[in-house]
Amino acid sequence: MAAFLQWRRFVFFDKETVKDQSENGKNFQLPVGISACDSGRGHIIWFLTRSLQLSSFQAYKLRVTHLYQLKQHNILVSVGQDEPGINPLVKVWNLDKKDSGSPLCTRIFPAIPGNKPTEVSCLSVHENLNFMAIGFTDGSVVLTKGDITRDRHSKTLSLHEGNCPITGLAFRQAGKVTHLFVATLEKVQCYTLSVKEYPRIELDTHGCALRCSALTDPSQDSQFIVAGDECVYLYQPDERGPCFAFDGHKLLTHWHRGYLLICDHLSFFSFNLIQKHILTIYDLDNKFIAYSAAFDDVIDVLAEWGSFYVLTRDKTLYMLQEKDTQTKLEMLFKKNLFVMAINLAKSQHLDNDGLSEIFRQYGDHLYVKGDHDGAIQQYIRTIGKLEPSYVIRKFLDAQRIHNLTAYLQALHRQSLANADHTTLLLNCYTKLKDSSKLEEFIKSNESEVHFDVEIAIKVLRQAGYHSHAVFLAERHMHHEWYLKIQLEDLKNYQEALRYIGRLPFDQAESNMKRYGKTLMHHVPESTTILLKRLCTDYHPSKDSTDRDSLDRPANPEEFIPVFANNPRELRAFLEHMIKVDPFSPEGVYDTLLELRLQDWAHEQDPGVKTSLQEAALSLLRSDNTVFDKALVLCQMHNFKEGVLYLYEKGKLFQQIMHYHMQNEEYGKVVEACKRYGDSEVCLWEQALGYFARKEDNCKAYISEVLQHIDENNLMPPLLVVQTLAHNSTASLSVIKDYLINKLERETQQIEEDERKIRQYREETAHLRAEIQELKTCAKIFQKTKCSMCNSPLELPSVHFLCGHSFHQHCLESFAESEAECPTCTPENRKVMDMLRAQDQKRDLHDHFHRQLKCSNDGFSVIADYFGRGVFNKLTLITDPPGGKSGAGNLEAEFSRDLLINTKRNV
């Protein structure tokens, strides 16, 4: 039963004798005859303040036997005697109120159980002022219920009866339930006061001596302590709790701030038989003795102002002041009692920083001793307070890698790991080749372990754990890393393609642009199928029924480079696109055209080549290709039909002519002139020049061209002669018929022009004579009928010099102006309009040149503008420095230009 001897002893309290400052530091002396004392509300009764100021009042005439000072109220309850004999009185004092200088006594009643005089053995009062229990030496307990400070609001009843004296009472409040512990010399019992009939439970069959019981604080669940000679027992309201074997004859028991204070009786004999008491302070939670010392004849021990005060029979007052927590911890550290220091710190409610420092020191101690497993466990408890690098540096040795792994795992579990810690932990797993731990780590829930996923993927990939890296990438949707590992490390192209097909549209599109060439090289058919889906009606291939609608498919033109070395798949892809979507981008049609032209160029089978030709032409006719690109492709592959079709489509008639000229297709040249000559008449001129430059016998083609030029008067004869002069094989017979016909028509035209000249001269002479006559001779008006109504003229009438006469009223009714003849006005107006138009167009040089170029007869256009007076401006031409030769050259060049511009086609 001497288990307490195994407990370590410490000196966590400083013993001091209380000094009286008013007496120059002499020992403080207590009054003589103290019979009862208690503490609370800052006083030790008598009334001793912290500044050691004593005050007193007379509570009873004879003596005071018991005192109870409430902690939460300034109420004092006392038991004493005013008369000799056994007649104890209970008095309740309100210390906040005064009556003639003394505290106000609010209630007095006799403490007599069953109307028989009995001595009071103990007293207890509930802090809510609704219960007061008085124990007696005859084994009775009297309970006062209600307001204990007033007689009117309370009632007294006998709660307990027995044969053994009552040695201890204590109230316990748990929520709304109130219990009363009752200790005698033989038993320990508990009453439930919050239930009617006050049920009782017998907790033990042995009790304790007077003043050897106490109630723990709420932090210890308000247990009832009973100190026997061999053991100390703790009780709950319904059962007995733990037991501690503390030997010795107990005289006094107290509980304060987690400490159990026991005063034991120790006697040794001398001449005067001096009483010696051992005062021991126990820490029951941490299992150590906080203080132990001997005192001479202790009267009582009181707890106030954060310290214990020991009253001795020699009137001396001792103070046991607890050391601060840090000092106690340092004492434990010096003895390497770190476990005890940790428990002490927790019981003292030390903050996390303080606990972390203890764990660190304990870890350092174990590390130095070589207990690395134990050290790492202590370091783990410092996570969140201690810098992880402090611990990591200690365990970087390869032999300590399992300890480092445990620490890094704890860091991740508490979500305090950074990218470097993740890297280090994964490296530890790979060095240890602990695949199970590695798999457990990466497959843990995010709520359990937090780490940088991307860093983890990089480390696993570098260490060769590709399957684990792929799992992480897929689980956390790091698509880029998943595909990179599958394609570059595992070479699992089909799986990578399947994964892309499950991604949302935007991510699937971007990844196909990035990895499409690689996938096309290894799995061309599957890649082509996915690209077809992506560019038409893509939906992620998931098991769920959710199918997100796409606002737009992918642009197939952007994926054409993917098929760089796969023309067969590219052809299938492009043909699928134009079949599904006829409005595909122009690049799709251009690329498909190029593929078909390549096939056409390399095909040897005539039948197949014809079908390929028709397929290529169908693309050109679809109007979806880019004209310039299609033309270049057809020219590159020498696709004659396509080139000619595009020239015709673009109205490039001269290019068609030149194409036939380059291939010396003389018949096609003439055919092109006939077909397109009406739209671009200069083709005949170019054809004549082409045949004129050929040294071959082209007389038939020249004759045919000349015939058309002659019939349509497309070129001046002189220009035709000059053009044919370049052909050394062309003889006069080629041009003889043309010249004869031309000269005959010219002769006929000259004769017709001369006839018109004579006619115009005669008309002009007649008009001039008529004008002269009107100016010089009188005009005789002999008209007898009105030119308007054809009725006989009557006065008043109006006559015009033109010879027309009108009635006055007819002229006023029909004429727009009285100064103009209504009959001649329309014709005159046409002439005037023509004159004004000619005058307005005199300076329209651009219009003149345009008409000159477009007209078949340039001489007629020039003559017309001569008639309008366009060339009537005076122009001064100075001879160039070359003199006459320069003027001659200028005149020759002018004649040449005039000859060429007489006929110009667009």
Secondary structure, 3 states (H helix, E strand, C coil): CCHHHHCEECCCEEEEECEEHHHCCEECECCCCCCCCCEECCEECCEECCCCCEECCCCCCCEEEEEEECCCCCEEEEEEECCCCCCCEEEEEEEEEEECCEEEEEEEEECCHHHCCCCEEEEEECCCCCEEEEEECCCCEEEEEECCCCCCCEEEEEEECCCCCEEEEEEEEECCEEEEEEEECCCEEEEECCCCCCCEEEEECCCCCCCCEEECCHHHCCCEEEECCCCEEEECCCCEEEEECCCCCEEEEEEECCEEEEEEEEECCCCCCCEEEEEEEEECCCCEEEEEEEEECEEEEEEECCEEEEEECCCEEEEEEECCHHHHHHHHHHCCCHHHHHHHHHHCCCCHHHHHHHHHHHHHHHHHHCCHHHHHHHHHCCECCECHHHHHHHCCCHHHHHHHHHHHHHHHHCCCCCHHHHHHHHHHHHHHCCHHHHHHHHCCCCCCCCCCHHHHHHHHHHHCCHHHHHHHHHHCCCHHHHHHHHHHHCCCHHHHHHHHCCCCHHHHHHHHHHHHHHHHHHCHHHHHHHHHHHHCCCCCCCCCCCCCCCCCCCCHHHHHHHHCCCHHHHHHHHHHHHHHCCCCCHHHHHHHHHHHHHHHHHCCCHHHHHHHHHHHHHHHHCCCCCHHHHHHHHHHCCCHHHHHHHHHHCCCHHHHHHHHHHCCCHHHHHHHHHHHCCCCCHHHHHHHHHHHHCCCCCHHHHHHHHHHHHHHCCCCHHHHHHHHCCCCCCCHHHHHHHHHHHHHHHHHHHHHHHHHHHHHHHHHHHHHHHHHHHHHCCCCCCCCECCCCCCECCCCEEECCCCCEEEHHHHHHHCCCCCCCCCCHHHHHHHHHHHHHHHHHHHCHHHHHHHHHHCCCHHHHHHHHHHHCCCCCCCCCCCCCCCHHHHHHHHHHHHHHHHHCCCCCC
